[in-house]
């Protein structure tokens, strides 16, 4: 929901925006990440997002 709102508003304002999603639990396979892996994965996602944003 937030990603759609962000991108819709950016399009209306003729600005760039991006949404990066990280999935930690599967409703299909019922697999989930350990808290440690979730923290590491989210940290990597945030670093990627900041690196991409710096290049825009």
N, CA, C and O atoms as a GROMACS GRO file, in nm:
protein
  224
    1UNK      N    1   0.083  -0.120   0.000
    1UNK     CA    2   0.000   0.000   0.000
    1UNK      C    3   0.087   0.125   0.000
    1UNK      O    4   0.064   0.217  -0.079
    2UNK      N    5   0.186   0.129   0.088
    2UNK     CA    6   0.270   0.247   0.096
    2UNK      C    7   0.352   0.264  -0.032
    2UNK      O    8   0.374   0.376  -0.078
    3UNK      N    9   0.396   0.153  -0.089
    3UNK     CA   10   0.473   0.159  -0.213
    3UNK      C   11   0.391   0.216  -0.327
    3UNK      O   12   0.441   0.297  -0.405
    4UNK      N   13   0.265   0.175  -0.337
    4UNK     CA   14   0.178   0.229  -0.441
    4UNK      C   15   0.159   0.379  -0.422
    4UNK      O   16   0.169   0.455  -0.518
    5UNK      N   17   0.132   0.421  -0.299
    5UNK     CA   18   0.110   0.564  -0.271
    5UNK      C   19   0.234   0.645  -0.303
    5UNK      O   20   0.225   0.753  -0.362
    6UNK      N   21   0.350   0.594  -0.265
    6UNK     CA   22   0.476   0.664  -0.292
    6UNK      C   23   0.495   0.682  -0.442
    6UNK      O   24   0.523   0.793  -0.488
    7UNK      N   25   0.480   0.574  -0.518
    7UNK     CA   26   0.503   0.581  -0.662
    7UNK      C   27   0.395   0.660  -0.735
    7UNK      O   28   0.425   0.729  -0.832
    8UNK      N   29   0.271   0.652  -0.691
    8UNK     CA   30   0.163   0.730  -0.752
    8UNK      C   31   0.186   0.879  -0.731
    8UNK      O   32   0.168   0.959  -0.824
    9UNK      N   33   0.225   0.917  -0.611
    9UNK     CA   34   0.252   1.059  -0.584
    9UNK      C   35   0.374   1.109  -0.659
    9UNK      O   36   0.376   1.223  -0.706
   10UNK      N   37   0.476   1.025  -0.670
   10UNK     CA   38   0.594   1.064  -0.746
   10UNK      C   39   0.560   1.085  -0.893
   10UNK      O   40   0.607   1.180  -0.955
   11UNK      N   41   0.479   0.995  -0.948
   11UNK     CA   42   0.439   1.009  -1.088
   11UNK      C   43   0.360   1.138  -1.109
   11UNK      O   44   0.381   1.209  -1.206
   12UNK      N   45   0.269   1.166  -1.018
   12UNK     CA   46   0.188   1.288  -1.029
   12UNK      C   47   0.275   1.413  -1.022
   12UNK      O   48   0.250   1.512  -1.091
   13UNK      N   49   0.379   1.408  -0.937
   13UNK     CA   50   0.468   1.522  -0.920
   13UNK      C   51   0.583   1.522  -1.021
   13UNK      O   52   0.670   1.608  -1.018
   14UNK      N   53   0.582   1.422  -1.112
   14UNK     CA   54   0.689   1.407  -1.212
   14UNK      C   55   0.826   1.395  -1.144
   14UNK      O   56   0.923   1.459  -1.186
   15UNK      N   57   0.832   1.312  -1.041
   15UNK     CA   58   0.955   1.285  -0.966
   15UNK      C   59   0.988   1.136  -0.974
   15UNK      O   60   0.903   1.055  -1.010
   16UNK      N   61   1.110   1.102  -0.940
   16UNK     CA   62   1.152   0.962  -0.935
   16UNK      C   63   1.122   0.906  -0.797
   16UNK      O   64   1.131   0.976  -0.696
   17UNK      N   65   1.087   0.779  -0.792
   17UNK     CA   66   1.067   0.708  -0.665
   17UNK      C   67   1.092   0.561  -0.689
   17UNK      O   68   1.085   0.512  -0.802
   18UNK      N   69   1.121   0.491  -0.582
   18UNK     CA   70   1.137   0.346  -0.593
   18UNK      C   71   1.089   0.282  -0.464
   18UNK      O   72   1.085   0.343  -0.358
   19UNK      N   73   1.054   0.156  -0.478
   19UNK     CA   74   1.012   0.077  -0.364
   19UNK      C   75   1.093  -0.052  -0.367
   19UNK      O   76   1.098  -0.121  -0.469
   20UNK      N   77   1.155  -0.085  -0.254
   20UNK     CA   78   1.227  -0.211  -0.241
   20UNK      C   79   1.157  -0.291  -0.132
   20UNK      O   80   1.136  -0.241  -0.021
   21UNK      N   81   1.122  -0.413  -0.164
   21UNK     CA   82   1.051  -0.498  -0.068
   21UNK      C   83   1.140  -0.616  -0.029
   21UNK      O   84   1.210  -0.672  -0.112
   22UNK      N   85   1.136  -0.650   0.096
   22UNK     CA   86   1.206  -0.768   0.146
   22UNK      C   87   1.105  -0.859   0.211
   22UNK      O   88   1.029  -0.816   0.298
   23UNK      N   89   1.103  -0.984   0.170
   23UNK     CA   90   1.009  -1.082   0.225
   23UNK      C   91   1.085  -1.173   0.320
   23UNK      O   92   1.187  -1.231   0.283
   24UNK      N   93   1.035  -1.185   0.443
   24UNK     CA   94   1.105  -1.267   0.542
   24UNK      C   95   1.031  -1.397   0.575
   24UNK      O   96   1.092  -1.491   0.624
   25UNK      N   97   0.903  -1.403   0.549
   25UNK     CA   98   0.824  -1.522   0.580
   25UNK      C   99   0.736  -1.557   0.460
   25UNK      O  100   0.680  -1.469   0.396
   26UNK      N  101   0.725  -1.686   0.430
   26UNK     CA  102   0.644  -1.732   0.318
   26UNK      C  103   0.512  -1.789   0.368
   26UNK      O  104   0.510  -1.878   0.452
   27UNK      N  105   0.404  -1.736   0.316
   27UNK     CA  106   0.272  -1.791   0.349
   27UNK      C  107   0.246  -1.920   0.273
   27UNK      O  108   0.159  -1.998   0.312
   28UNK      N  109   0.321  -1.944   0.165
   28UNK     CA  110   0.302  -2.064   0.083
   28UNK      C  111   0.376  -2.183   0.143
   28UNK      O  112   0.318  -2.290   0.163
   29UNK      N  113   0.506  -2.164   0.171
   29UNK     CA  114   0.588  -2.276   0.219
   29UNK      C  115   0.602  -2.277   0.371
   29UNK      O  116   0.653  -2.373   0.429
   30UNK      N  117   0.557  -2.171   0.435
   30UNK     CA  118   0.566  -2.154   0.581
   30UNK      C  119   0.710  -2.145   0.631
   30UNK      O  120   0.736  -2.166   0.749
   31UNK      N  121   0.802  -2.113   0.540
   31UNK     CA  122   0.940  -2.091   0.581
   31UNK      C  123   0.952  -1.951   0.640
   31UNK      O  124   0.881  -1.859   0.600
   32UNK      N  125   1.044  -1.936   0.735
   32UNK     CA  126   1.070  -1.804   0.791
   32UNK      C  127   1.218  -1.791   0.823
   32UNK      O  128   1.288  -1.891   0.839
   33UNK      N  129   1.263  -1.667   0.831
   33UNK     CA  130   1.403  -1.640   0.863
   33UNK      C  131   1.421  -1.632   1.014
   33UNK      O  132   1.330  -1.597   1.088
   34UNK      N  133   1.541  -1.666   1.056
   34UNK     CA  134   1.575  -1.646   1.197
   34UNK      C  135   1.586  -1.495   1.221
   34UNK      O  136   1.608  -1.419   1.127
   35UNK      N  137   1.570  -1.452   1.345
   35UNK     CA  138   1.584  -1.308   1.373
   35UNK      C  139   1.720  -1.252   1.328
   35UNK      O  140   1.727  -1.139   1.280
   36UNK      N  141   1.826  -1.330   1.343
   36UNK     CA  142   1.959  -1.284   1.302
   36UNK      C  143   1.967  -1.267   1.150
   36UNK      O  144   2.019  -1.167   1.102
   37UNK      N  145   1.915  -1.366   1.077
   37UNK     CA  146   1.918  -1.356   0.930
   37UNK      C  147   1.828  -1.243   0.882
   37UNK      O  148   1.862  -1.173   0.787
   38UNK      N  149   1.714  -1.225   0.946
   38UNK     CA  150   1.623  -1.116   0.910
   38UNK      C  151   1.693  -0.981   0.928
   38UNK      O  152   1.683  -0.894   0.842
   39UNK      N  153   1.763  -0.964   1.039
   39UNK     CA  154   1.833  -0.839   1.066
   39UNK      C  155   1.941  -0.814   0.962
   39UNK      O  156   1.954  -0.703   0.910
   40UNK      N  157   2.019  -0.916   0.930
   40UNK     CA  158   2.126  -0.903   0.830
   40UNK      C  159   2.069  -0.873   0.692
   40UNK      O  160   2.119  -0.786   0.621
   41UNK      N  161   1.964  -0.944   0.655
   41UNK     CA  162   1.903  -0.924   0.523
   41UNK      C  163   1.843  -0.785   0.511
   41UNK      O  164   1.860  -0.720   0.408
   42UNK      N  165   1.774  -0.738   0.613
   42UNK     CA  166   1.716  -0.604   0.610
   42UNK      C  167   1.825  -0.498   0.605
   42UNK      O  168   1.810  -0.396   0.537
   43UNK      N  169   1.935  -0.522   0.677
   43UNK     CA  170   2.048  -0.427   0.674
   43UNK      C  171   2.104  -0.419   0.532
   43UNK      O  172   2.131  -0.310   0.482
   44UNK      N  173   2.122  -0.534   0.467
   44UNK     CA  174   2.171  -0.537   0.329
   44UNK      C  175   2.075  -0.464   0.236
   44UNK      O  176   2.119  -0.391   0.147
   45UNK      N  177   1.945  -0.484   0.255
   45UNK     CA  178   1.844  -0.418   0.171
   45UNK      C  179   1.853  -0.267   0.189
   45UNK      O  180   1.845  -0.192   0.091
   46UNK      N  181   1.868  -0.220   0.312
   46UNK     CA  182   1.876  -0.076   0.338
   46UNK      C  183   2.003  -0.017   0.276
   46UNK      O  184   1.999   0.093   0.220
   47UNK      N  185   2.115  -0.089   0.285
   47UNK     CA  186   2.238  -0.041   0.223
   47UNK      C  187   2.224  -0.033   0.071
   47UNK      O  188   2.270   0.062   0.010
   48UNK      N  189   2.160  -0.132   0.011
   48UNK     CA  190   2.134  -0.130  -0.132
   48UNK      C  191   2.047  -0.011  -0.169
   48UNK      O  192   2.075   0.060  -0.266
   49UNK      N  193   1.942   0.011  -0.093
   49UNK     CA  194   1.851   0.123  -0.121
   49UNK      C  195   1.924   0.256  -0.113
   49UNK      O  196   1.905   0.343  -0.198
   50UNK      N  197   2.008   0.274  -0.012
   50UNK     CA  198   2.083   0.399   0.002
   50UNK      C  199   2.183   0.417  -0.112
   50UNK      O  200   2.199   0.528  -0.162
   51UNK      N  201   2.249   0.310  -0.153
   51UNK     CA  202   2.343   0.318  -0.266
   51UNK      C  203   2.271   0.356  -0.395
   51UNK      O  204   2.321   0.438  -0.472
   52UNK      N  205   2.156   0.297  -0.419
   52UNK     CA  206   2.079   0.329  -0.540
   52UNK      C  207   2.030   0.473  -0.533
   52UNK      O  208   2.039   0.546  -0.632
   53UNK      N  209   1.978   0.514  -0.418
   53UNK     CA  210   1.927   0.651  -0.403
   53UNK      C  211   2.038   0.754  -0.425
   53UNK      O  212   2.012   0.860  -0.482
   54UNK      N  213   2.159   0.724  -0.382
   54UNK     CA  214   2.271   0.817  -0.402
   54UNK      C  215   2.306   0.834  -0.548
   54UNK      O  216   2.365   0.936  -0.586
   55UNK      N  217   2.272   0.736  -0.631
   55UNK     CA  218   2.306   0.742  -0.774
   55UNK      C  219   2.197   0.810  -0.857
   55UNK      O  220   2.218   0.835  -0.976
   56UNK      N  221   2.082   0.839  -0.797
   56UNK     CA  222   1.975   0.903  -0.873
   56UNK      C  223   2.002   1.050  -0.893
   56UNK      O  224   1.922   1.120  -0.954
   0.00000   0.00000   0.00000
